Amino acid sequence: MSELSKLARQALLQPQEAMLETGKKKNSLYIGIPKEISFQENRVPLTPLSVALLIENGHDVVLESGAGEGANFLDHHYSEQGARIVRDKEEVYKADIIIKIAPPTLEEVDMMRSGQVLLSSQQPSLMSIDHLHALMKKKVTALSYEYLRDEGNTLTVVRAMSEIVGATSVLIAAEYLSNVFDGKGLMLGGITGVPPTEMVILGAGTVGEFAARTAIALGAQVKVFDSSVYRLRRLQNNVGSRVFTSVIQPIVLRKAVIGCDVVIGATRATNGRSPCIISEETVSKMKPNSVLIDISIDQGGCFETSEITNHETPVFRKYDVIHYCVPNIASRVARTATYALTNIFTPILLDIGEMGGIMNLIWAKPGIRNAIYLYQGHLTNKDIANKFNLTPKDLDLLVVSNH
C-alpha cells in the first residue's frame, strides 16, 4: 500500500505541462447556499459582492431566502448581484456545490443529491456515525474548513476565526467587568494613576495572541501561560511589546489566576479534548465578580467549573465568578466573520470553475487535498476514521485512479 501511495504521490508531482491539458477546462458551477438551521449560527459563507464575482465568472448561485440575515445581508442584496433567491430548501440542495457554515444535519443530508460537493465545517469530535454513513451513501465529496490550509500551510479558516475570537473575547471581558452586567465596575485597562486591570491568558496560539494584543492596546496588564516555549516566544515577537510569559507551572499559574480580574482560556487540543488546566478549588479562591472566558468550551473547556452557555444566556456565576462559555463567539460579530470567510471561499470556488472541477483542484493544491474528508463517498480523513475505527482510503490513490 505504501509503495502504491509513493507512486501516486510521484504522479501528483508531474510537471505542469503534463497537467495543462486536463487543467484548463473552464466550466460553469451551480452553487447553493442554504440558510443555517443550527442554533445561533449567524454567519453566511459568501457576501453579495462575492456572489457578484462568481456570477461575473459565469457561475450560477442559488440562495435560500433569509440565508444572510444573521450577518445583516438581505435577500435583495444578493438578488441585485444576480443570485436566484428561493424559499424552498430542497431547491437549494439541487445545486452541484453546497456551501454552508455548520455541518449538515441528517435532514439536510437526505435532501442532497448523489455525487454532490459539500463545503462546510466538520470537527471529527462533533461528528456522528449516522452522519458519516448518510454522506458516504450519497457518494459526496466533502471538504472540512477545520483542515483547510493556504499556500503558507496555515489552517486558514481556523486562523481567521481565532483572530476574531481572540480580539472579541477581550471586548466581552470589558463588558462583564463593567457595572452594566453586575461586574466589578472596572474599566478594562485603566487610566493614569489607577493600576491597570490584570488579565491571564491560557494558551499562546492565535486566539491567545490576538487576545493579548487587544488587551495590551487597551492598557491591561497581561500574563500569558502555555506549555510550549516556542509558542510563547512567537507570541512575544508577534505582539511586539514585552509581555509576561510563563510555561505552565501550577504554583505560578494558580497565584496569577487568584490575583487577576479576567482569565481567558484559549488552549486547543490538536484532536480530542482540550486539557483542563484550572481546578474548581482555584476558581473558588478567585476575587468576587472576576470574569472567566472559556474559549476552549467546544473541546470540553479548560476550567473545571465550565458549562456550555449560549448567546441568549451567555453567563452564569459560580463561586461569585462570572463564567462566559459560549462555543461560537465568532457568531457575535457575524458580519466581520462572514467577510473573513468569503475571502477564503471565493477563490476556492473560482479555482474549481477555472480548473474544470474539484478533482483537478485537489490534484493541484495540497492545502485543499488536506481538507477533503470524503472523496466520492470514500472516507479519507484519518482523525474521523480513528474515531469510528474505520480504515481511511488514500486520497492520492483515489484521485490518480479517477484522473
ZAMARGU-4260 file (C-alpha; in steps of 0.2 Angstrom, whole numbers, plus 5000, padded with zeros to 4 digits):
<rodrens>
0) 5000/5000/5000 | 5014/5012/5005 | 5023/5008/4988 | 5007/5012/4979 | 5005/5028/4989
5) 5023/5034/4984 | 5019/5030/4966 | 5003/5040/4967 | 5012/5055/4975 | 5025/5055/4961
10) 5011/5055/4949 | 5004/5070/4958 | 5021/5079/4956 | 5020/5078/4937 | 5027/5093/4928
15) 5015/5107/4925 | 5015/5105/4906 | 5008/5087/4908 | 4994/5094/4918 | 4989/5109/4907
20) 4979/5098/4896 | 4967/5092/4909 | 4968/5108/4920 | 4961/5122/4909 | 4943/5116/4906
25) 4933/5131/4912 | 4916/5125/4917 | 4901/5134/4925 | 4897/5129/4943 | 4880/5128/4951
30) 4882/5134/4969 | 4869/5133/4983 | 4869/5142/4999 | 4856/5136/5011 | 4850/5145/5027
35) 4859/5139/5043 | 4847/5130/5054 | 4860/5126/5068 | 4857/5135/5084 | 4863/5153/5084
40) 4874/5152/5069 | 4873/5169/5061 | 4887/5168/5048 | 4885/5165/5030 | 4899/5159/5018
45) 4898/5172/5004 | 4894/5190/5004 | 4884/5198/4990 | 4899/5205/4982 | 4907/5188/4981
50) 4892/5181/4973 | 4893/5195/4960 | 4911/5190/4957 | 4906/5172/4954 | 4891/5176/4943
55) 4903/5188/4933 | 4914/5172/4930 | 4899/5163/4923 | 4893/5153/4938 | 4875/5151/4945
60) 4871/5155/4963 | 4855/5150/4972 | 4852/5156/4989 | 4838/5151/5002 | 4828/5166/5007
65) 4835/5174/5023 | 4852/5165/5022 | 4861/5181/5025 | 4850/5189/5038 | 4861/5184/5053
70) 4875/5194/5046 | 4864/5208/5040 | 4864/5204/5022 | 4846/5204/5015 | 4839/5194/5000
75) 4838/5209/4989 | 4857/5212/4992 | 4860/5195/4984 | 4847/5196/4970 | 4853/5213/4965
80) 4870/5204/4961 | 4862/5191/4951 | 4859/5177/4964 | 4842/5167/4962 | 4833/5168/4979
85) 4821/5153/4983 | 4810/5149/4998 | 4812/5130/4996 | 4827/5122/5004 | 4826/5107/4993
90) 4828/5118/4978 | 4845/5124/4985 | 4850/5106/4988 | 4848/5103/4969 | 4865/5113/4966
95) 4881/5104/4962 | 4891/5113/4975 | 4883/5116/4993 | 4892/5129/5003 | 4887/5132/5021
100) 4895/5135/5038 | 4889/5122/5050 | 4890/5103/5046 | 4874/5097/5038 | 4860/5089/5048
105) 4853/5072/5044 | 4838/5080/5036 | 4849/5091/5025 | 4860/5076/5020 | 4843/5067/5015
110) 4840/5082/5003 | 4857/5080/4995 | 4859/5073/4978 | 4872/5059/4974 | 4889/5065/4969
115) 4887/5082/4976 | 4902/5093/4983 | 4899/5099/5001 | 4910/5113/5008 | 4906/5115/5027
120) 4913/5115/5044 | 4916/5097/5051 | 4925/5094/5068 | 4929/5075/5070 | 4924/5076/5088
125) 4907/5083/5084 | 4903/5070/5070 | 4891/5056/5072 | 4892/5039/5063 | 4875/5041/5056
130) 4880/5057/5048 | 4895/5049/5041 | 4886/5034/5034 | 4872/5046/5026 | 4886/5056/5017
135) 4895/5041/5011 | 4879/5033/5004 | 4876/5049/4994 | 4894/5047/4987 | 4898/5065/4992
140) 4915/5074/4990 | 4916/5084/5006 | 4928/5097/5012 | 4931/5102/5031 | 4935/5120/5035
145) 4945/5114/5050 | 4958/5106/5039 | 4959/5119/5025 | 4977/5125/5023 | 4983/5140/5012
150) 4999/5142/5002 | 5009/5146/5018 | 5002/5129/5026 | 4992/5139/5039 | 4975/5132/5044
155) 4967/5147/5035 | 4949/5146/5042 | 4954/5141/5059 | 4966/5156/5060 | 4954/5169/5053
160) 4941/5164/5066 | 4954/5163/5080 | 4959/5181/5076 | 4941/5186/5078 | 4938/5176/5094
165) 4954/5182/5102 | 4950/5201/5100 | 4931/5199/5103 | 4934/5189/5120 | 4943/5204/5127
170) 4929/5216/5122 | 4917/5203/5131 | 4928/5203/5146 | 4927/5223/5146 | 4908/5222/5146
175) 4907/5210/5161 | 4919/5219/5171 | 4908/5235/5170 | 4893/5239/5181 | 4880/5236/5167
180) 4882/5217/5169 | 4884/5217/5188 | 4903/5216/5187 | 4916/5224/5197 | 4914/5241/5189
185) 4931/5241/5182 | 4936/5249/5165 | 4947/5236/5156 | 4964/5243/5155 | 4964/5258/5167
190) 4969/5276/5166 | 4984/5287/5173 | 4986/5285/5191 | 4975/5269/5193 | 4983/5252/5192
195) 4979/5243/5176 | 4967/5228/5175 | 4976/5211/5177 | 4972/5198/5164 | 4978/5180/5162
200) 4978/5171/5145 | 4980/5152/5145 | 4987/5147/5128 | 4999/5156/5116 | 4991/5151/5100
205) 4982/5163/5088 | 4967/5166/5100 | 4979/5170/5114 | 4990/5181/5103 | 4975/5192/5097
210) 4968/5192/5115 | 4985/5198/5122 | 4986/5211/5108 | 4969/5219/5111 | 4971/5219/5130
215) 4988/5227/5129 | 4981/5240/5117 | 4968/5244/5130 | 4981/5246/5143 | 4978/5230/5153
220) 4992/5220/5162 | 4993/5203/5153 | 5001/5187/5158 | 5002/5173/5145 | 5004/5154/5150
225) 5007/5140/5138 | 5016/5123/5139 | 5027/5127/5124 | 5041/5139/5125 | 5041/5140/5106
230) 5023/5147/5106 | 5027/5159/5120 | 5042/5166/5110 | 5032/5168/5094 | 5018/5177/5103
235) 5031/5189/5111 | 5038/5193/5094 | 5022/5195/5085 | 5014/5206/5099 | 5029/5217/5098
240) 5029/5223/5116 | 5036/5214/5131 | 5023/5204/5140 | 5024/5192/5155 | 5025/5174/5148
245) 5027/5158/5158 | 5027/5140/5155 | 5013/5131/5164 | 5020/5130/5182 | 5005/5125/5193
250) 5010/5136/5208 | 5014/5152/5197 | 4998/5149/5187 | 4987/5147/5202 | 4994/5163/5210
255) 4991/5173/5194 | 4973/5167/5192 | 4968/5170/5210 | 4975/5188/5209 | 4969/5193/5192
260) 4952/5201/5186 | 4950/5191/5170 | 4955/5174/5164 | 4954/5169/5146 | 4956/5150/5142
265) 4962/5148/5124 | 4971/5131/5125 | 4967/5120/5110 | 4969/5101/5108 | 4976/5095/5091
270) 4962/5082/5092 | 4950/5077/5105 | 4948/5086/5122 | 4957/5101/5127 | 4966/5099/5144
275) 4958/5105/5160 | 4970/5117/5167 | 4961/5127/5181 | 4954/5117/5195 | 4937/5121/5204
280) 4947/5124/5220 | 4957/5138/5211 | 4941/5146/5204 | 4933/5146/5221 | 4948/5157/5228
285) 4946/5170/5214 | 4941/5188/5218 | 4922/5190/5218 | 4915/5196/5201 | 4931/5191/5192
290) 4927/5186/5174 | 4931/5169/5166 | 4930/5166/5147 | 4932/5149/5141 | 4935/5149/5123
295) 4940/5130/5123 | 4922/5125/5128 | 4919/5117/5111 | 4933/5105/5115 | 4927/5102/5133
300) 4934/5118/5141 | 4950/5121/5151 | 4941/5126/5168 | 4934/5113/5179 | 4919/5124/5183
305) 4914/5127/5164 | 4897/5123/5157 | 4892/5127/5139 | 4881/5143/5138 | 4874/5152/5123
310) 4872/5169/5116 | 4855/5172/5124 | 4861/5167/5142 | 4879/5168/5140 | 4885/5169/5158
315) 4882/5160/5174 | 4890/5163/5191 | 4899/5150/5202 | 4909/5155/5217 | 4904/5173/5213
320) 4915/5172/5197 | 4906/5176/5181 | 4908/5162/5168 | 4906/5165/5149 | 4906/5149/5140
325) 4899/5152/5123 | 4906/5140/5110 | 4904/5150/5094 | 4910/5168/5099 | 4913/5172/5081
330) 4894/5172/5078 | 4893/5188/5089 | 4901/5198/5075 | 4894/5188/5061 | 4897/5201/5048
335) 4915/5203/5051 | 4916/5184/5052 | 4907/5182/5035 | 4919/5195/5027 | 4934/5184/5033
340) 4926/5168/5027 | 4921/5174/5010 | 4939/5180/5006 | 4944/5161/5009 | 4930/5153/5000
345) 4928/5164/4984 | 4945/5160/4977 | 4942/5141/4980 | 4925/5142/4971 | 4933/5152/4956
350) 4948/5139/4956 | 4935/5124/4954 | 4927/5133/4939 | 4944/5138/4932 | 4952/5121/4933
355) 4936/5111/4927 | 4930/5103/4943 | 4935/5099/4961 | 4945/5084/4956 | 4958/5095/4946
360) 4959/5107/4961 | 4963/5093/4973 | 4976/5087/4961 | 4984/5104/4960 | 4983/5110/4978
365) 4989/5101/4994 | 4980/5113/5005 | 4963/5108/4998 | 4968/5090/4997 | 4972/5091/5016
370) 4954/5097/5019 | 4945/5083/5010 | 4937/5070/5022 | 4926/5061/5009 | 4930/5058/4991
375) 4915/5052/4981 | 4909/5043/4996 | 4926/5036/5002 | 4932/5041/5019 | 4950/5049/5018
380) 4952/5058/5034 | 4962/5049/5047 | 4955/5058/5063 | 4937/5053/5058 | 4942/5036/5053
385) 4951/5033/5070 | 4936/5040/5080 | 4924/5026/5072 | 4938/5013/5070 | 4937/5013/5051
390) 4951/5012/5038 | 4953/5028/5028 | 4956/5027/5009 | 4972/5035/5002 | 4966/5051/4994
395) 4981/5052/4982 | 4977/5035/4975 | 4958/5038/4973 | 4962/5054/4963 | 4975/5046/4952
400) 4964/5031/4948 | 4950/5043/4943 | 4961/5055/4934
</rodrens>
